Amino acid sequence: MRHFFTGPWIKGDLLQAWLEKHGIAAILEPAEPDGTVGPTPTGGAVADEIEDLDRTVRVLVSEADFPRAHALFFTEREGEL
């Protein structure tokens, strides 16, 4: 698995759902090594408390899907800069 994004859980969960709609499996995992929440498999999860929405997570995609995920997420926006 290859690192694709790091940010708040709420954004990571939305990104995971967006990638899945394009046929790319993604996994969420805590960004902090001492995180109490384990990796979230494809399909997302619901946060237990409001504070969970701000916890930092990493989004991982497979090595094979990384170029396509990068192209879908970043390429279209390069012209906007």
C-alpha positions in Angstrom: 0.0 0.0 0.0 1.2 3.5 -0.8 0.5 6.7 1.1 -1.9 9.0 -0.8 -3.2 11.6 1.6 -2.9 12.7 5.2 -5.5 14.9 6.9 -8.6 15.0 9.2 -10.7 11.9 9.4 -13.7 13.6 7.8 -11.7 14.5 4.6 -10.0 11.1 4.6 -13.4 9.3 4.8 -14.8 11.4 2.0 -11.7 10.7 -0.2 -12.0 7.0 0.5 -15.6 7.0 -0.6 -14.7 9.1 -3.7 -11.9 6.7 -4.7 -14.3 3.7 -4.2 -16.8 5.3 -6.6 -14.0 5.2 -9.2 -13.1 1.6 -8.4 -10.0 2.2 -6.3 -9.8 0.5 -2.9 -8.5 2.7 -0.2 -7.7 2.2 3.5 -7.7 4.7 6.3 -5.3 4.4 9.2 -4.3 6.6 12.1 -1.5 9.0 11.3 -0.2 8.9 14.9 1.7 5.7 15.7 -0.1 5.5 19.1 -3.5 5.9 17.5 -6.1 3.8 19.2 -8.1 3.2 16.0 -6.9 0.5 13.7 -6.9 0.6 9.9 -10.4 1.1 8.4 -11.0 -1.3 5.5 -12.8 -0.2 2.3 -16.3 0.9 3.1 -15.6 3.6 5.7 -16.7 3.8 9.3 -18.7 6.2 11.4 -16.8 8.3 14.0 -17.9 7.6 17.6 -17.5 11.2 18.8 -17.3 14.7 17.2 -13.6 14.9 18.2 -13.0 11.8 16.0 -13.8 13.9 12.9 -10.6 15.9 13.5 -8.2 13.1 14.2 -5.4 12.8 11.6 -5.5 9.8 9.3 -3.6 8.6 6.3 -5.3 7.3 3.2 -3.5 4.4 1.5 -4.1 3.0 -2.0 -2.4 0.0 -3.7 0.8 0.6 -5.7 -1.1 -0.5 -8.8 -3.9 2.0 -8.3 -1.8 4.9 -7.2 -1.1 6.5 -10.6 -4.8 6.4 -11.5 -5.8 7.8 -8.1 -3.3 10.6 -8.4 -4.5 11.4 -12.0 -8.1 11.5 -10.9 -7.5 13.6 -7.8 -4.7 16.0 -8.9 -4.4 16.2 -12.7 -7.7 17.9 -13.3 -6.8 20.6 -10.7 -3.4 21.5 -12.0 -4.9 23.8 -14.6 -6.7 25.7 -11.8 -3.5 26.8 -10.1 
